[in-house]
Amino acid sequence: MQVPTGRFERRVAKSEALELLHLGESPTPRVEAITENVSPRGARVITDSVCVPGESVRLGAPKERLSLPARVVYCQRLGENKFAVGLQLNVRLEKWQMPRRP
């Protein structure tokens, strides 16, 4: 019997460099993040910045020319200055599920 995870869609392992912008702060801080896994409605990213659950952020993916609004679901400390952040995207993004072309 499978235990429910709260997720409705399967996640795919994907490592991609992103910018994480903390909205509501002035000036808006930009921090580097790397995706660990993604789904059309969410992502888990690794960053050196603490994020507050419920906080609105924007993901910038320069390679894919994307700027995505998201909400922080959780922020888990992984070690010294490293955090895993669960993000719920405000828009559905099927593009992340597709394999990248060379």
N, C-alpha and C positions, 0 to 999 in steps of 0.2 A: 504494500500500500504506500503510495506517495504522500509525503507530507507537504501541505500547501506552503508556498514561499511568499505569497502575496503578489507574485508576478503573473501577468496574463500572457506575456509573450516570451519566447525563448531568447536568451542572450547569446551573442556570438563573441568569442575572444577576438579582440582587435586592439592593436597598439597604434595610436595616432597622437601626435603632438597637438595640443590645443592651448588656447588662452582662456582663462577663467576670469571674468570680470565681475567684481562684487558691486552690484547695483545699490544705490542708496547711500553710498559713501562718497565723499567729495575730498579730493579728486578720486575718481573711480580707479581702485587698484587693479592692475592686470598681473595675474600670476600664471606661471606655466603649469600645465597639467598634461597627463598622458592617460589616454583611455586604456582600461584593462579589458572591459567588455561592454558591448552595446546592444541595444534593441531599438526598434522603431520609436519607442516612447521613453527610453531612458539610457543611462550610462553609469558605469562605475569608473571614476577617474582617480588617479594618484597625484597628489600635489603636496607642496610644503606649506600650504596655507590652511588654517582652521576655517571651517565653514559652519554656520549655524543652521540647524534644521529649520525649515520654513523660509529661509532666506531666498530672495530672488537673485539669480545670477544670469549671466549671458555667456554662452560658450562660443568662442571664435575658433573656427577651423580654417586657417588661411589657405591650406592646400586645396580644400574643397570649396572655398569661397562661401563658407556658411557662418551665419551669426544666429544662434539659437537661444531663445529665452528658456530658462529652466528654473526648477525649484529644488533646493537641497532637501533630500529625504533623510539622510544620515551622514554623520562624519565620524569615522572610526580611526583612532590613533594606531598607526602601524609601528612606530618607533620614533626615535629622535627626529623631530621636524618632518615627519612623513604622515600623511593622512589619506585614507580611502574615503571618497565622497560619493554617495549615491545621489544621482540626479534624475529627476522626472522632467522630461521635455514637455513644453507647452504645445508643441506641434509634433505630428507624426513624421518620422524621417525614415523612409524605406531604404534610402540610398546607403545608409550605414550597414545594412544587412548584406549588400551585394559585394562580391569579391572585387578588389581593386584591379584595374587594368594596368599593365606595365607601360 
